[in-house]
Amino acid sequence: MCAAWPGARFITMGIKDRTASLAGLPGGGSLLLSCLIALLATVGARPSCGEGAAVDATGAIAPRVYGRLSDGSARNLRLGYALAVEMMRPESPCGALFAPYHAVGVEKLSSTLFAPPTDRERTCLCAGRVSAFTAVGSRVTKLCPEFGTLPPQAAALTLVHEALHSAGMPEGGWAPGALTSSQINALVAGACGSSPAIRGGAGHSSPVH
């Protein structure tokens, strides 16, 4: 449930994989427990913000932000969000990814609260170049510092991936038979990576940079 960009590959790392790697570190037992607590704290988190989509001064749908993001993350959220909205039109292959969860991608994205991680989350859940994480079914997506370094197209694909978790898509390691994080990435890249929004943007159109 964590989106990461190690090197030039677009992958995600599940929380289980992340905590398993921490268990092997010096003091890993206590660090593992701390990280699990950090993850559980994100489940069902509901900061006191208004419901529904935010609208900017131009009348366009804007991302809903809770807390203060870094300049890079705020910029990439704005640019990636606009691309993701275009990708996830209901009639598009990208938008169809949400149908099994009886959700509309754009609506799911617009109801998400984007927030910076806490200090503990940054240490535990943002390690290894993880760019974002979302607990399944949560309306809160945390944007790690790495998110601010992504190309806008990569940021958009990351937002789609996280919106799927928010809609209810589980991830291998937590739910038997669920797609692994890498398989979800491939699904998102295949359905959304060749959308007009990506093809019309600047920079590389694939999830490799």
N, C-alpha and C positions, 0 to 999 in steps of 0.2 A: 504494500500500500504506500510505498515510498517511491517517488520518481527520482532517478539518479542518472547522471551523465558521466560515468567514469571514462576517461579518454574521449574517444569519438563515437562511442556507442550509445544508442538510446535504449536504456533498460530501466527497470525498476527493481528494487530489492524489497522483498516482503519483510515485515517487522520480525517475523520468526527467524528469518535468515540473519537479520541484523543482530538480534539478541543472542542467537546461537554463537555468532562470532565474538560477541562481547564476553561470553562465558569463559572463553579461553584466555582472556587477558588477565594480567595480575590484578587481583581484586575483582575479577569478573563477576563473581557471585553477587556481590553487593551492587555492582554496576548494572548487572542484568535486572535485579529486582527494581532498581531505581528507574531503569528504562521502561520496564513493564508498567510501572506506576504512571510514568509520563504518558504512555500510550493510552492507558485506561482513562486518564484524565481528559483525553480528547473525545472520548465516546459520548455522544449526546450533549456535548458542550453547546450551550445556547447563550452567547453573549447578548446583552439587552440592546438589540438594535431593531429598527423597524423591519417588518416583513415585506417581502416582495422585492422586485428589482429596483435598483437605484437608477436615477436618471440624471445625466450631467446637464450643464448649462445649454447644450445644443439640443437637448431632447433625446439624445441617444442613450441606450441602455449602458450603464457603467457598472463596473464591479463593485461589490459591497465590501468595504474594508473595515476591519475592527482592529484598532491599535495602529502603531506607526511602523510602516514597512521601510526598509532601506530604499535609497533613491533608485538603485538598480532594480530591485524587486518591484517597486511601484511602477517604474517605466515599463518593465516587461509584462507586468500584469495588465496594464492599459493596452499595450500593443498586442499581446497574446490573446487577451480577452476578445478584442475586436475580431481577430482572425478566427478564434474558436467559434464565435457566434455565427460567422459566415459558414464555417465548416459544418456546423450541426443543424443546418436547416432540416426540418422534419422529412422532406422528400429526398434528402441526400443519403448516400450510404453511411456517412458519418452519423447523421441523425438517427438512422435506423438501428444503430448499436444500442440505443436506449429502449427500444420497443419491448424486449423481453422483460424489462423491469417496470413496464407500464408507466414510463416516464418520458418526458420531452426534454431533449438535451439542453436546449436554450433555457427552458424554464428551470431546469435543475441548476444550471450554471448561474442563472440570475438570482437564485435563492441561496446560493452559497456565500458564506462569510469568509473572506480571506484575511488571514492574520499572521503576524510574525510568530515564530516559535518562542517558547519560554527558554530561559538559560539551560534548564535541564533537557528540554527537547532538542535544543541545538546541539548539545553534547551527545545525546543518546541517539536521536532519530535523524539528525541531519549529517551524521558522520558519513565518510565515504562518498562525498559528492552527491548525496541525496538532495534533490531540489524541492520536493514537496511531499506531504503525506496527508492522508485522509483516512479516518476510521470508517469502515463500511457502514453506510446508512447515516453518517454524520453530515451536518450542514456546514461544518467548519473545515476548511483546508488551510493547513499551515505551510507557508512559503519559506523555505530555508534560504540561507545566503546564496547558495549555488544557483537558485532560480534567477537571481539578478544578473548572472553571467551568461545566460542562454541566449541564442539568437531568437528573435520573435517567433519564428515558425516552430522552434523546439518548445518554447514557452507555451504556445497554443496547444500543441500535442500533449504536453504535460497536463494542461488544464482539462482537456478532454478525458484523459486517463483518470484523473482525480474525480471528475464529475461522474464517471461510471461507478466508482466506488461509492460516491455519495448516493447514487441511484439505487445501489444495492448489489453491485457486482462484487462477489467475494474473490479472494486470491488464494492460489495454491499454497498449502502449508497451514491454512486455517480452516478451509472447507474441503472435505474429500471430493475429488473430481473437478474442482475448480481450476480454471486456467492459471498458469503460473504468471508471475509478473512479466516475464519476457514474452509470453504468449499474448498477454493483454497488450503489450507494446506493439507487437507485430499486428495485432488486430486493429489497433488505433491507427498505426502508420499506413496500413493497407486501405482502410476505409476513409481516412481523413487526410493522409499525406499528399494525395494527388488532387485535392480539392482546388477549385478556382482561387480560393483565398490564399492557398499556399503558392500555386503557380504564379499568381499575380504579384506576390511579395518580393522584396529584395532578398538577395542571399540564396543559399542553397535550399532547394525545396524538399530534400529528403531528410529523415531524422538522423543523418550523420553530418557532423560539422568538423 
